[in-house]
Amino acid sequence: MNNTDIKPFYIYTDKNSLYIKNINEQTEKLANNIYAYSANIDDNKNIHICGLDTRGKLTHFFTNNGHWKKRVVLKVFNSTKNVKDIRLYIINNFLNIFVVEKYPISDNLYKVSHFNFNPSNYKVSRYTINNIYKENEYIYKLNIDELSNVTFRYKRSNTSNRNIVENTIIFNSLSRQWINSNSLIRGCDSTTQTNPECDSNIKNDIFEYCYSIKYKL
């Protein structure tokens, strides 16, 4: 949001209502009963907001001819009481929403649901990553490489022997499919560029840490 062509704005919730305030201090109410939300800006400098309402419905908020519109995408959860975090990333005009849920029977186990769709048709793909073990301050680490693929790193709890193992999966933004990193062709040459560990294929070495201990609404 450092682009000087984008006017400053502020998105917030108050008593489960979603608001946006612009540079002129004008506030517009976008929706009621919003439990959690995340916002981002696409390549055309349009603001997108994805929110979960208190009934577990995922809603997309966007501007159309200067006015805010909303579209209920689908119902994704029966309850939001275990939802701890939501993040929105826009890649190649597709919206990618990552929602963190806490397992009610464990303090250290979480699952992450990934929703991917293009606002032109709202055909949603969904993928759930289960048995994620929270270690120290983070649940997962996410990075988007130069080919617009998503690298998702986490620690997994093995339900059979309770061992904790590290795991990396890759979301191919072209095929819209998740694959295990060990299925990729190894090598860092300029023709394949498929190894997520290659420095030449990573925009930066800093992963975004996604916290879920507290979520301020």
C-alpha positions, 0 to 999 in steps of 0.5 A: 500500500505504498503506491502514491496513487492509492488514497489512504483508507482505514478498514475496521470493525465495530460491534461486528459491523464492517466500516471503511474510512477514507482520507476525507474522514468519511466513513461508510458502513459495508456490512453487519455481523462480520466476525473477521476480515482481511483486505488487499489491493490488486494490480489495478489498484482496486481494494478487495475485502474478504470477510467472514460473517458470524454465520460462517459465510464468506463475502467479497467486498469490492468497488464498482463505479465508485460504489461498494458492492458485496457478493456472498461467495459461499458458506464455509463454516457452520461456526466461527467460534474457532476461527483465529485469523484470515489473510487475503492475497491477490495473485494473478487476479485470483483471490487467495484467502487463508483461514486459521481455525483452532482445534477445540480439543488441543491448544497447539493444533490448528487447521488452515483452509485455503479458498481460491477464486476469480471475482469474474466467475466466483468458481471456488477451489478449497483446500484444507491443511489439517493437524498443523502444530503451532510452535513458538509464535507461528502456525505457518510461514507463507511466501510467494515466489517470482512465478506467483506460486505459494510456498506454505511451510508448517509443522505437522502432527502425526496422529499415529505416533504423535511425532512433529515433522516439518512439511512444505507444500506448494500452490501452483497458481496456474493449475490452482493445485496444491502439491508436495514440495518433494514432488518437484524437480530439484535444481536451480537452473534458469530453465526449471526454476522449480525448487522452492529453496532456490534463492533465485526464485524467491522474492525475499528471504523473509517469510510472513509470520501469521499469528493467531494467538490474538486476533483484534476485531 
